């Protein structure tokens, strides 16, 4: 079986993806430090395009440039 | 003097003032601010900004998890701070009907999250089964004479992977979503996380049907024979299904 179940997500970026900007939000009350946020979520939300995407797909099956 | 504020975790239906026995952000006491039948669950804070650190995020979710065991909970997003208790009370007053309506609409329901990822070996196997292109590319990569050539070959291999993944997405992931949607009150697709993510979806389900829902997930997984990995998280507060625009507090 390859189903992984849990009560809560383990990764911080993953949890933030759920609890930021979702649920009840009152803009005037948001007091999240944005600096920390950018660093944390940049990886999770990155959007790739073109050749870059294909290289990522190749990497995902273990294909990378041989070491020089 | 430090600025004192009220960090808010969520709204529950509770007419009595309560102090809880679990700690909040900065280990502060967690208690309620009430208005008629409704309560905001808060803790005092002196922080001018709430850093999204592992510790703070954990405090936020742990409080909500504890509340979810006892109550129907309307979760607040992370990092919401009111200036003082009066402001929280006014939020409850000004939005009373809307909040109560939303609490009743979501009563007895929980959110669960399912992420489906493609399995590396299964994709490679499928690619090799279809044609010998991948093996040829691999061999060429090892003997390529320039970085540009390597990059082109990798890109070609990546295209092959992408076509399989796109196929799996429409053929399998959308099927998973449709089947689970049938068991849910509401369902929502979220943005994918990372290149291996085929499906990232949230479902609003009756608490009483969680076992049935989970069983269906296991059944689906078994049917796909290792092609994909399933990651199931729940029960969660209904972050994706609260649909209430809060009225700004009037001073």
Interface residues (C-beta under 8 A of the other chain):
Chain A: X1 X2 X3 X4 X5 X6 X7 X8 X9 X12 X13 X14 X15 X16 X17 X18 X19 X20 X21 X22 X23 X24 X25 X26 X28 X29 X30 X31 X32 X33 X36 X37 X40 X44 X45 X48 X51 X53 X54 X55 X56 X57 X58 X59 X60 X61 X62 X63 X64 X65 X66
Chain B: X5 X8 X10 X11 X47 X48 X49 X50 X51 X52 X53 X54 X57 X60 X61 X65 X74 X75 X76 X77 X78 X79 X80 X81 X82 X91 X113 X119 X120 X123 X124 X127 X137 X138 X141 X142 X147 X150 X151 X154 X155 X156 X157 X158 X159 X161 X162 X165 X190 X191 X193 X194 X195 X196 X214 X217 X218 X221 X222 X226 X228 X229 X230 X231 X232 X233 X234 X235 X236 X237 X238 X239 X240 X242 X244 X246 X248 X249
